[in-house]
Amino acid sequence: MARICPISGKRPVKGNHIWRSGKAKKKGGIGTHVTAITKRRFFPNLQSVKVVLPSGEVKRIRVAASVIKAGLITKAAPRTWKKAA
């Protein structure tokens, strides 16, 4: 399953994890120095939600939290009926 939001198009982005050593000059040291840089990925905050699609169909999709906060989707109402025994 791809880590991509179908509404906003948010996807993982590349970045770096930077290791620093030493004490900051403000705190009485001689300054910090970069000792290593490694690659890393930043993932979008995907949440699984039941959504009412424009066709009226209720479906569970994974969307970014920012999409939910912005109100770009309509959440499905919780079900009220009980299963038959």
C-alpha positions as a printed NumPy array, in Angstrom:
array([[  0.   ,   0.   ,   0.   ],
       [  1.44 ,   3.334,  -1.059],
       [  1.847,   6.03 ,   1.608],
       [  0.12 ,   8.663,  -0.539],
       [ -2.977,  10.693,   0.37 ],
       [ -5.532,  10.454,  -2.483],
       [ -6.997,  13.916,  -1.682],
       [ -3.976,  16.147,  -1.033],
       [ -1.336,  14.077,  -2.854],
       [  1.001,  14.183,   0.158],
       [  3.695,  11.518,  -0.076],
       [  6.979,  10.648,   1.674],
       [  9.73 ,  13.234,   1.152],
       [ 13.489,  12.833,   1.47 ],
       [ 15.598,  14.561,   4.06 ],
       [ 18.663,  14.205,   6.247],
       [ 19.28 ,  13.225,   9.83 ],
       [ 22.165,  15.375,  11.057],
       [ 24.297,  14.339,  14.034],
       [ 26.05 ,  17.137,  15.875],
       [ 28.599,  16.962,  18.684],
       [ 30.121,  19.558,  20.941],
       [ 28.792,  22.251,  23.229],
       [ 27.136,  25.417,  21.915],
       [ 29.138,  28.656,  22.159],
       [ 26.249,  30.215,  24.093],
       [ 26.7  ,  27.552,  26.748],
       [ 30.454,  28.001,  27.1  ],
       [ 31.715,  25.528,  24.511],
       [ 33.701,  25.919,  21.317],
       [ 30.679,  25.337,  19.08 ],
       [ 28.887,  22.318,  17.659],
       [ 30.164,  20.385,  14.644],
       [ 28.386,  18.062,  12.234],
       [ 29.8  ,  14.549,  12.645],
       [ 27.5  ,  12.563,  10.325],
       [ 24.636,  13.015,   7.888],
       [ 22.414,  10.094,   6.879],
       [ 19.392,   9.92 ,   4.611],
       [ 15.89 ,   9.617,   6.072],
       [ 12.253,   9.934,   4.963],
       [  9.449,  12.077,   6.326],
       [  6.088,  10.29 ,   6.106],
       [  2.679,  12.005,   5.873],
       [  0.324,  11.597,   8.84 ],
       [ -2.163,   9.199,   7.2  ],
       [ -5.312,   8.19 ,   9.062],
       [ -7.847,   5.538,   8.067],
       [-11.343,   7.097,   7.897],
       [-14.783,   6.076,   6.642],
       [-15.699,   8.65 ,   4.002],
       [-18.872,   9.369,   2.032],
       [-17.834,   9.585,  -1.627],
       [-19.591,  11.966,  -4.081],
       [-21.467,   8.937,  -5.5  ],
       [-22.995,   8.338,  -2.019],
       [-20.914,   5.221,  -1.39 ],
       [-19.265,   4.803,   2.02 ],
       [-15.654,   3.668,   1.8  ],
       [-12.667,   3.453,   4.151],
       [ -9.662,   5.379,   2.809],
       [ -6.351,   6.597,   4.212],
       [ -6.119,  10.383,   4.134],
       [ -3.723,  12.934,   5.637],
       [ -4.704,  14.429,   9.004],
       [ -4.5  ,  17.919,   7.457],
       [ -7.273,  16.917,   5.012],
       [ -9.534,  15.859,   7.894],
       [ -8.807,  19.093,   9.816],
       [ -9.473,  21.234,   6.722],
       [-12.855,  19.546,   6.224],
       [-12.089,  18.412,   2.677],
       [-13.86 ,  15.087,   3.278],
       [-17.243,  14.196,   4.766],
       [-17.029,  11.494,   7.4  ],
       [-19.628,   8.727,   7.302],
       [-22.203,   8.695,  10.106],
       [-21.731,   5.903,  12.66 ],
       [-23.995,   2.944,  12.001],
       [-27.119,   2.726,  14.147],
       [-28.567,  -0.655,  13.195],
       [-27.757,  -3.918,  14.993],
       [-26.715,  -7.161,  13.324],
       [-29.38 ,  -9.865,  13.141],
       [-28.698, -12.712,  15.552]])
